[in-house]
Amino acid sequence: MKHDWFSASAEGILGSLWVANPMKIALLRPGFVPNRDTQKLFTDISSFEVTGTGYIAGGNTLTTKSASYDASQDRTNLVADDPTWGPGATFDAAYAAVYDNSGTKILWSLVDFEGTKSVSGGTFLIDFAAVGFLSLVTP
């Protein structure tokens, strides 16, 4: 038996959580090994958080969040402003984790930089795609 979302309902369910809850993005250092089966809460990965000048533990709060449904693509787009650290930041990062900063701090997504990204006395920026940083596509 096949079971699918009503496409626009994903915007209503996930989008309302995305917009209403305090979402954060934390940077993780090289050496972190993702495990999507066992890492469910921020406390499961926080020991791998970046340390360095211009970085505060827990990461940055995502701002200007919105959710929109693109009917032509059957896709719900979750959008936020591009997060930055700096000026004057100095650290190495290999991943970024987005999590809900309320309650138990549930992990939402992991951004893989596909290698180490470094900043030395500058600004570290994650440039999200124009359609959003995370999309849910329904079949």
C-alpha positions in Angstrom: 0.0 0.0 0.0 1.4 3.4 -1.0 1.4 6.3 1.4 2.3 9.9 0.4 2.0 13.3 1.9 -0.5 15.8 0.6 2.2 18.0 -0.9 1.1 21.3 0.6 0.6 19.8 4.0 4.3 19.5 4.4 4.5 23.3 4.4 1.9 23.4 7.1 3.4 20.8 9.4 7.2 21.4 9.0 6.9 25.0 8.0 4.9 25.9 11.1 7.5 24.2 13.3 10.4 25.8 11.3 9.0 29.3 11.7 7.7 29.1 15.3 10.7 27.4 17.0 14.1 28.9 17.8 16.3 27.3 15.2 20.1 27.4 15.5 23.1 26.4 13.3 26.2 25.1 14.9 29.6 24.5 13.2 31.4 21.2 13.7 35.1 20.6 13.4 37.0 18.2 11.1 37.0 14.8 12.6 33.3 14.7 13.3 31.7 11.5 11.9 28.0 11.8 11.1 25.6 9.0 12.1 22.1 9.9 11.1 20.8 6.8 12.9 22.1 7.6 16.4 22.7 11.3 16.5 19.3 12.8 17.1 19.9 15.6 19.7 22.4 18.5 19.7 23.9 16.9 22.9 24.8 13.9 20.7 27.2 16.1 18.6 28.0 19.1 20.7 31.4 17.7 21.7 32.5 18.2 18.1 31.5 21.9 18.0 34.1 24.3 16.6 36.2 26.3 19.0 38.0 29.5 18.1 37.9 33.2 17.9 34.6 34.6 16.8 32.6 31.4 17.5 30.2 31.1 20.4 29.2 27.6 21.7 25.7 26.6 20.4 26.1 28.4 17.1 24.0 31.2 15.6 20.3 31.7 15.7 18.7 31.5 12.3 16.8 34.6 11.4 14.1 35.7 8.9 12.8 32.2 8.7 10.0 31.3 6.3 8.4 28.3 4.6 6.8 28.2 1.2 5.3 25.6 -1.0 6.3 25.4 -4.7 3.5 23.5 -6.4 5.3 23.2 -9.7 8.1 21.3 -8.0 6.0 19.6 -5.2 8.5 21.0 -2.8 8.4 22.8 0.5 11.3 25.3 0.9 12.6 26.2 4.4 14.4 29.6 4.2 16.5 31.6 6.6 19.1 34.4 6.3 22.7 33.2 5.6 24.5 32.8 8.9 27.8 34.5 9.4 30.6 34.4 12.1 33.0 37.3 12.3 34.6 39.6 11.4 37.8 38.5 13.1 36.8 34.8 13.1 39.5 32.1 13.2 38.6 28.4 13.1 38.2 25.3 10.9 34.8 23.7 10.2 33.7 20.6 8.2 30.0 20.5 8.9 27.1 22.6 10.1 24.1 21.2 12.1 20.7 22.9 12.2 18.7 22.1 15.3 15.7 23.3 17.2 17.0 25.1 20.3 13.9 24.4 22.4 13.2 21.4 24.5 15.6 18.5 23.9 17.3 20.4 21.0 16.3 18.0 18.2 18.6 17.9 15.1 17.0 18.9 11.8 19.7 18.7 9.2 23.4 18.4 8.5 25.4 20.5 6.0 28.5 18.7 4.7 31.1 21.2 3.5 32.8 18.2 1.8 36.2 19.1 3.4 37.6 21.5 5.9 36.7 25.2 5.4 38.9 27.6 7.3 38.7 31.3 8.2 41.6 33.3 9.7 40.8 36.8 11.0 37.8 37.1 8.7 34.1 36.3 8.2 32.8 32.8 7.8 29.5 32.7 5.7 27.2 29.8 4.8 25.5 30.8 1.6 22.2 29.1 1.5 20.5 28.5 -1.9 18.0 31.1 -2.9 15.1 28.5 -2.6 16.1 27.8 1.0 18.6 25.7 2.9 16.3 22.7 3.2 13.6 21.4 0.9 11.1 18.6 1.3 10.1 17.0 -2.0 7.0 14.9 -2.2 6.7 12.2 -4.8 
